[in-house]
C-alpha cells in the first residue's frame, strides 16, 4: 500500500511539473488542471470566466492575479507562478485595488443579499430547523477581525482589546472604526432596520441569532445568561449555540479560502480599501457556495477563534425595550419538556 501511495504521489508531482512547464510556455493559467487551478485561485474555471465576463466591460485588464493575492495574502507568492512573473508588485497591488472596487460596485448587490421575501425566509428557516431544531432562524450574526497596518490618522480607533488593528466592519460603505463594539454596529445596521420594519409589519417569527455581545430583541435572539442546569433556558442555550455555530464556520471557511483575511496576513492598505477587499472576498465566497465548490482542503482548523469584545450585562439584555417576554414565551413554547 505504501508503495502504491508513493507512486501516486510521484505521478502527481510529475503532472504538476508538466503543468508548470506549460504555464511557462504559454502564460495561460487555464492550462492548469482543474484541481491545481482551484488550489491556486480558489475558484474553478467557470467561475473565473464569469468574473472576467462581468468585470471586463468596466476594465480593460483581464489579468486574474488578484485572485492569487486574495488566496494567499502575499505579493511574493507570484514569483513562483510564472504566468504572472512579468508583473511588478505595485502593478499587482493596483490590480487588487481596482478589481476589489469593481466587484463591490458591480457584483456585491447580486451576491450579498439579505432575505426579504416570505419565501426566502421560509427556505432558510426550513434549513435551520432541519439541521438544528431551532425555529424561526433566518441567519446568524457576529463580527470578525482582519489585520491591517496602523493607519496614519486616528490609529487608536482601529485597535481592539487585544492590541490588534483591524478595519471597519465588512459593509459596502465602511462607516465605523474597527474598535466599535458589535452591539453599536448592529444598532446602526440596515439589517436591524429591515428586521424591525418586518416585525412592525406583522412578521413576528423571524430572527437572527447573536451572542451575548448583542442586545436581546424580538428579531435577534441571544443566549440567556446564568442559567441553571436542566432548565428550559439551558436547553434553549444548547440549541442556540448549535444553530449559531454556522457563523463561526462561515468565518473559518471564508478566511481559509481567502487567506489574505487571516490575522497572520496583515493587509497593507488603507482601512477603506481593506473594506473593499473584505467585501470582494465575501462575494467570491458566495460564488463558490452557489457553485457548490468543496471546502475540504482549506485548512479551516488553523483559523483562530475570536472572543467577543463586548459582552452585554445581564440587566441590559433583560430589559431591552421591554421585549424580553418574547424570548421567554419562545422558550416556554419550544424548550419546556412535558
C-alpha atoms as one frame of an Amber mdcrd trajectory, in Angstrom:
protein
   0.000   0.000   0.000   2.803   2.434   0.868   4.456   1.735  -2.480   1.206
   2.477  -4.328   0.725   5.716  -2.401   4.310   6.743  -3.154   3.826   6.041
  -6.856   0.644   8.136  -6.857   2.482  10.977  -5.123   5.307  10.857  -7.672
   2.800  10.896 -10.540   1.101  13.916  -9.019   4.432  15.747  -8.705   5.258
  14.855 -12.320   1.883  16.127 -13.510   2.326  19.366 -11.560   5.787  19.954
 -13.032   4.430  19.344 -16.524   1.711  21.922 -15.915   4.263  24.459 -14.725
   6.250  23.954 -17.936   3.063  24.527 -19.938   2.453  27.721 -17.990   5.978
  28.924 -18.695   5.465  28.297 -22.375   2.093  29.923 -22.917   1.449  32.046
 -19.794  -2.085  30.641 -19.653  -3.379  29.768 -16.159  -6.327  27.975 -17.764
  -3.841  25.330 -18.915  -3.688  24.108 -15.324  -5.630  21.023 -14.366  -8.954
  21.715 -12.647  -7.582  20.715  -9.229  -4.473  22.888  -9.410  -6.474  25.782
 -10.852  -8.816  25.696  -7.840  -5.891  25.353  -5.421  -4.261  28.408  -6.976
  -7.273  30.676  -7.487  -9.865  29.188  -5.074 -12.443  29.372  -7.878 -12.967
  26.944 -10.731 -12.505  27.947 -14.358 -16.191  28.601 -14.997 -16.331  30.965
 -12.028 -13.252  32.883 -13.180 -14.665  33.140 -16.699 -17.844  34.533 -15.146
 -15.800  37.196 -13.320 -13.945  38.102 -16.500 -17.209  38.366 -18.421 -18.864
  40.525 -15.747 -15.929  42.815 -14.993 -14.308  43.244 -18.408 -16.903  45.830
 -19.592 -15.729  48.021 -16.705 -11.991  47.393 -17.096  -9.525  46.728 -19.902
  -7.428  44.362 -17.758  -8.400  40.675 -17.733  -5.491  39.562 -15.549  -6.598
  37.389 -12.632  -3.567  37.950 -10.397  -5.842  39.499  -7.756  -7.238  36.032
  -7.030  -3.765  34.807  -6.071  -3.437  37.728  -3.668  -6.865  37.020  -2.137
  -5.910  33.364  -1.802  -2.513  33.881  -0.182  -2.464  37.432   1.141   1.014
  37.987  -0.245   2.503  39.512  -3.375   5.593  37.303  -3.027   3.787  34.080
  -3.962   3.529  35.329  -7.543   7.275  34.761  -8.031   6.577  31.037  -8.148
   3.743  31.430 -10.655   5.342  32.188 -13.996   2.140  33.280 -15.671   2.471
  36.443 -13.532   6.248  36.694 -13.300   6.392  39.764 -15.526   4.153  41.790
 -13.196   5.728  44.091 -10.636   4.457  44.133  -7.060   2.970  47.635  -7.377
   1.171  46.523 -10.550  -0.413  43.631  -8.680  -1.320  45.957  -5.810  -3.065
  48.328  -8.209  -4.866  45.394  -9.823  -6.108  44.201  -6.415  -7.421  47.674
  -5.613  -9.143  48.132  -8.980 -10.778  44.722  -9.133 -11.925  44.904  -5.499
 -13.640  48.172  -6.319 -15.269  46.651  -9.421 -16.511  43.577  -7.555 -18.039
  45.684  -4.786 -19.723  48.105  -7.184 -20.900  45.673  -9.863 -21.368  42.281
  -8.201 -21.987  42.710  -4.463 -25.659  43.648  -4.823 -26.283  40.324  -6.564
 -24.153  38.124  -4.311 -24.623  39.625  -0.827 -28.360  39.643  -0.301 -30.375
  39.801   2.912 -33.519  37.600   2.837 -36.523  39.846   2.331 -39.312  37.825
   0.758 -41.528  35.422   2.650 -40.348  32.503   0.511 -36.657  33.322   1.035
 -37.140  33.417   4.787 -39.174  30.216   4.810 -36.499  28.347   2.861 -33.784
  29.435   5.300 -35.945  28.581   8.318 -36.504  25.089   6.963 -32.767  24.511
   6.590 -32.011  25.722  10.119 -34.878  23.685  11.544 -33.779  20.525   9.742
 -30.184  20.820  10.947 -30.518  22.401  14.406 -34.167  22.124  15.553 -34.213
  25.860  16.275 -37.334  27.530  14.817 -37.619  30.871  13.061 -33.948  31.416
  12.221 -33.093  33.333   9.048 -29.403  33.805   9.826 -26.678  34.376  12.405
 -24.666  37.487  13.162 -21.180  38.168  14.508 -18.060  40.207  13.757 -14.534
  39.102  12.905 -11.154  40.815  12.726  -8.893  41.440   9.739  -5.367  42.675
  10.465  -4.188  45.912   8.840  -1.189  48.196   9.191  -1.670  51.136  11.534
  -3.425  53.989   9.704  -1.795  57.394   9.830  -4.919  59.036  11.263  -6.920
  58.014  14.351  -4.895  54.832  14.872  -6.445  54.251  18.314  -9.863  53.704
  16.723  -8.586  50.658  14.857  -7.095  48.795  17.815  -9.162  46.228  19.700
  -8.634  44.992  23.237  -6.004  42.518  22.028  -3.929  45.386  20.564  -4.975
  44.086  17.173  -5.510  46.607  14.391  -8.457  45.964  12.113 -10.579  47.945
   9.683 -14.214  48.954   9.797 -16.689  46.086   9.553 -17.160  44.468   6.130
 -20.021  46.599   4.889 -20.290  48.079   1.421 -19.582  51.605   2.714 -17.359
  51.290   5.819 -18.776  53.610   8.482 -17.271  52.608  11.806 -13.695  52.262
  13.097 -12.710  48.700  13.929 -12.742  49.320  17.689 -16.508  49.877  17.619
 -18.469  47.375  19.705 -20.536  44.752  17.903 -23.716  45.976  19.565 -23.279
  49.532  18.276 -22.588  48.330  14.742 -25.770  46.249  14.968 -27.871  49.186
  16.148 -26.721  51.246  13.156 -27.034  48.442  10.586 -29.540  48.226   7.754
 -30.246  44.610   8.696 -31.572  45.744  12.072 -33.715  48.420  10.398 -35.145
  45.872   7.949 -35.941  43.287  10.637 -37.598  45.909  12.831 -39.695  47.064
   9.876 -40.776  43.483   9.147 -41.646  42.980  12.826 -43.793  46.086  12.866
 -45.482  44.887   9.659 -46.504  41.658  11.362 -43.594  39.203  10.894 -43.218
  38.003  14.488 -41.479  34.676  13.763 -38.213  35.612  12.036 -34.949  36.386
  13.809 -31.205  36.311  13.651 -29.042  34.593  16.262 -26.309  36.509  18.054
 -24.002  36.020  21.027 -24.077  37.896  24.324 -22.392  40.898  22.749 -25.739
  41.860  21.249 -28.972  43.047  22.869 -31.997  40.762  23.092 -34.622  41.980
  20.634 -37.722  40.453  19.031 -35.765  39.950  15.803 -32.456  38.985  17.457
 -32.204  36.020  19.821 -29.197  35.789  22.148 -28.258  33.306  24.915 -29.737
  33.523  28.398 -27.061  34.290  30.977 -26.547  32.447  34.277 -28.927  29.577
  33.561 -29.425  26.592  35.853 -28.628  23.063  34.739 -31.548  21.088  33.351
 -33.797  24.097  32.802 -35.578  25.084  29.586 -33.221  28.058  29.420 -30.227
  25.725  29.346 -31.810  23.659  26.560 -32.512  26.870  24.678 -28.855  27.890
  25.031 -27.644  24.499  23.777 -29.788  24.614  20.651 -28.975  28.293  20.171
 -25.231  27.586  20.250 -25.638  24.748  17.769 -27.603  26.904  15.345 -25.323
  29.933  15.720 -22.208  27.873  15.074 -22.746  28.379  11.342 -21.382  31.930
  11.577 -18.142  30.690  13.165 -17.738  28.128  10.386 -18.558  30.819   7.825
 -15.666  32.953   9.051 -13.396  29.905   9.147 -14.175  28.867   5.578 -14.029
  32.460   4.309 -10.587  33.055   5.823  -9.386  29.584   4.918 -10.385  30.127
   1.303  -9.103  33.720   1.046  -6.153  33.809   3.396  -5.443  37.491   2.902
  -8.079  37.916   5.649  -6.147  35.896   8.234  -4.536  37.726  11.135  -1.109
  36.486  10.036  -1.547  38.261   6.674  -1.564  41.930   7.639  -3.124  43.913
   4.791  -1.015  46.888   3.832  -3.821  49.084   2.574  -5.918  51.902   3.946
  -8.926  50.878   6.094 -11.319  51.931   3.333  -9.519  49.845   0.729  -9.364
  46.872   3.086 -13.135  47.197   3.400 -13.495  46.683  -0.352 -11.147  43.688
  -0.247 -13.196  42.058   2.530 -16.469  42.573   0.669 -14.864  41.282  -2.541
 -13.785  38.107  -0.763 -17.321  37.700   0.593 -18.709  37.980  -2.954 -16.233
  35.391  -4.246 -17.024  33.166  -1.268 -20.741  33.265  -2.092 -19.962  32.466
  -5.725 -18.093  29.379  -4.501 -21.058  28.355  -2.345 -23.518  28.835  -5.212
 -21.252  26.716  -7.425 -21.040  24.047  -4.701 -17.257  24.255  -4.663 -15.933
  21.936  -1.963 -14.059  23.406   1.009 -12.451  20.198   2.260  -8.860  21.288
   1.601  -8.892  24.795   3.043  -7.091  24.265   6.373 -10.060  25.692   8.227
  -8.730  24.461  11.580  -5.877  26.983  11.634  -8.257  29.959  11.541  -8.157
  31.217  15.156 -11.304  31.590  17.210 -12.003  35.140  18.322 -13.532  36.163
  21.595 -16.342  38.679  21.615 -15.035  42.015  22.854 -18.218  43.467  24.305
 -20.427  41.276  26.486 -23.750  42.825  27.388 -24.519  42.911  31.096 -27.479
  40.878  32.255 -29.547  43.928  33.176 -29.155  45.267  29.626 -30.226  42.138
  27.848 -33.167  41.530  30.183 -34.713  44.965  29.701 -34.052  45.949  26.100
 -37.146  47.993  25.191 -39.264  45.774  27.445 -39.188  42.943  24.900 -37.594
  40.159  26.932 -41.012  38.389  27.304 -40.828  37.438  23.608 -37.820  35.226
  24.248 -39.381  33.876  27.444 -42.548  32.852  25.605 -40.444  31.341  22.843
 -38.556  29.199  25.383 -41.780  28.129  27.081 -43.245  27.094  23.729 -40.335
  25.118  22.315 -37.976  24.114  25.147 -40.192  23.162  28.095 -40.342  19.376
  28.373 -43.745  17.998  29.302
